Amino acid sequence: MNTTKVLQQAWRTVWHYRALWIFGIALALTTTSWSAATLYNRDDGRWEGWEHTGITVTRMPGETFFEALQRTMRTEIEMTRREINTVNRELDRFFAEVLHVNVRSNVLAWAAVLLGVILALYLVGKVARYVGETALIRMVDQTEHTGKRCSVWQGLRLGWSRSAWRLFLIDLLIGILPVLLGILLSGLILAPLPLWVNGSEAVIFVFALSTGGIFLLALVAVIVAVVVLSVVNHFARRACALEGLGVVASIRRGGAVVRQHLKDVGLVWLITLGVQWGWRLALVPVVLLLLGAGVLLGGLPALLAGGLASLAWAGDTPVFVAVAVGVFIFLLVLVGPLVFLDGLREVFLSSTWTLTYRELRPAEAAEQVSEQLPKLDVTGLEAAQAA
């Protein structure tokens, strides 16, 4: 396989096939990118000092455990009810004194509505992710076949298919396999533990040392399995989207491609991994620049909005208006360009894997896809050339 040609074609696809940008942005919004993981998964000590509390069941003299549990649960429910009533009163006071609005607060109702909204957004995000991914795969493949580019609406029609649901099932099945492997290896490692507990100190030391070594080897095995399965997943998705295979058949086809072209697949994986890490480093100055621009562009309109609000309202209302305007503009300036850039990255990575699959898929698969393409009537072309 000509890896350089694949990368060059993927790069040209990013810049010249702008309809793909919409679906790349959809993927950037609904998947966890490396840059987002860097920003959100930091351990900066903010949780230090937090105590993990729970429910403690204390038995009184002459009380059974079940009776103590019932008493403890009644006490906890009553304390929770009092806390909810306190929060409701504080919210009522906040709305009345600060916002000058008479509202009867109900924290439980608001929590239920918020949970419903989050669940709805989660489902919409899942649909958008797999429809967008299917559209990216099929649009790139169809352009390579016909030389024509699809519009956004045509791409949406390509993505809205049964294959999108199958892509979700492929991710689910492949995601479960490393978990099952980890549980199996942990069980095998710790299974002899009861036989060594009552042994001598030397036996226990040898068991602990050997168990630690085997655990490290098992951890390496799980990491390797995760990497291999992630690569198989890329090809399984494309086998499903392009050839209409089922979930298990797609995973088998992806495994066959990886097994038959291990060197080429490994090289592409290393390149895409380097792109992802390079993307993280490249985004650092971009994020700093956007932070400064967000503060500058959001601060001035916030002051203006607060000043205009002070002409109509008194108290803290102008402050809330200024903060709302400033935060909205700040987030728009910061998040908008980052999502767009992440969308371009998703288009490049998806195109790279799609083009790689087109180069490496088995011959019978290529013939199957070619049979699905419309046949051209060459007799008319020959008559035109004779004329």
Secondary structure, DSSP 8 states (H G I E B T S, - for coil): --HHHHHHHHHHHHHH-THHHHHHHHHHHHS--HHHHHHHS---STTTT-----------TT--HHHHHHHHHHHHHHHHHHHHHHHHHHHHHHHHHTS-------HHHHHHHHHHHHHHHHHHHHHHHHHHHHHHHHHHHHHHHHS----HHHHHHHHSSHHHHHHHHHHHHHHHHHHHHHHHHHHHHHTTHHHHTTS-HHHHHHHHHHHHHHHHHHHHHHHHHHHHHHHHHHHHHHHHHHH---HHHHHHHHHHHHHHTHHHHHHHHHHHHHHHHHHHHHHHHHHHHHHHHHHHHHHHHHHHHHHHHHHH--TTHHHHHHHHHHHHHHHHHHHHHHHHHHHHHHHHHHHHHHHHHHHHS-HHHHHHHHHHS----HHHHHHHHH-
